[in-house]
Amino acid sequence: MIYKFAPKANYEDFASGRVLYHMQGFTNFPVRLICEVFMRCFSLINKPSAVVYDPCCGSGYMLTVLKFLYGSHIDTLIASDVSEEAVNLTKKNFGLLSHAGLDMRKEQLQDLHTRFKRDSYLEAIKSAERLKGLICEGAFESLVFKRDTLVDKSDCKADLILCDVPYGIKTAWSGEGDDFINRMLDNVWDNLNAVGVAAIFSDKKQKIITEKYKRAEKVLIGKRKFEIYVKLK
Ligand SMILES: C[S@@+](CC[C@H](N)C(=O)[O-])C[C@H]1O[C@@H](n2cnc3c(N)ncnc32)[C@H](O)[C@@H]1O
């Protein structure tokens, strides 16, 4: 894949579990790919800043990374997941998106270093300091809630939906039946503003068939693919 927007860079400050919180069972995601897909979507909405929603947010990793790296393009983060544990972890990660949050995290890491003497904690403190330099001044809102995105309705509204759906390796769809990916897209259509864009990361087996969106892009990368859809009226 040719990257049009996201530079090749060292993204180790975003390694899951280093400064950003991680728990066993939660998935990671390549930072450069998140950035590229976000910017491809952002370029379609023609707004100075966007409300971005992840309806299968897991640890909130994707949104947290995006807010650090593209803070001025994002005024609101919305995240939901069927799992209470995921909701709580996302809240902790969103809590890092401020100077105060990162100072608290640095204290935690310092305390861990005092107890366990591992150099990795000192490296993480340096990462937290660098992340502080990325914090965007100015108002920013976030909303995190529990939702079964196949079934539950929500009145939240976003400009962009970014979603790394379950592939069945570390995480599986929760819910009865099949055709999960299309049921989710159908259900979140209401959550997009009129000029709304949805980017879905999935494995190759899950096929999107929809009349509510127009496909703008489909790109295969290794075992994954991403598809970008524009909302139809
Ligand atoms: C691949 S992970 C998402 C990773 C996430 N994008 C991140 O940044 O960490 C998939 C998530 O989908 C959630 N999920 C599974 N079924 C769901 C459903 N019916 N409604 C909402 N979330 C669901 C799982 O709990 C899991 O957290």
The ligand as a Gaussian input file, in Angstrom:
#p B3LYP/6-31G(d) Opt

LIG

0 1
 C      -10.623000      -5.869000      17.504000
 S      -11.306000      -5.213000      18.990000
 C      -11.251000      -3.491000      18.723000
 C       -9.956000      -2.846000      19.030000
 C      -10.073000      -1.351000      19.157000
 N      -10.358000      -0.726000      17.902000
 C       -8.915000      -0.668000      19.848000
 O       -8.528000       0.416000      19.387000
 O       -8.416000      -1.192000      20.864000
 C      -13.001000      -5.570000      18.814000
 C      -13.900000      -5.116000      19.949000
 O      -15.250000      -5.355000      19.539000
 C      -16.012000      -5.570000      20.699000
 N      -17.313000      -6.165000      20.339000
 C      -17.624000      -7.453000      20.034000
 N      -18.931000      -7.572000      19.766000
 C      -19.474000      -6.336000      19.933000
 C      -20.783000      -5.823000      19.834000
 N      -21.820000      -6.618000      19.504000
 N      -20.999000      -4.499000      20.085000
 C      -19.956000      -3.689000      20.435000
 N      -18.683000      -4.125000      20.553000
 C      -18.441000      -5.429000      20.303000
 C      -15.137000      -6.457000      21.562000
 O      -15.527000      -6.369000      22.920000
 C      -13.742000      -5.863000      21.279000
 O      -13.384000      -4.955000      22.279000

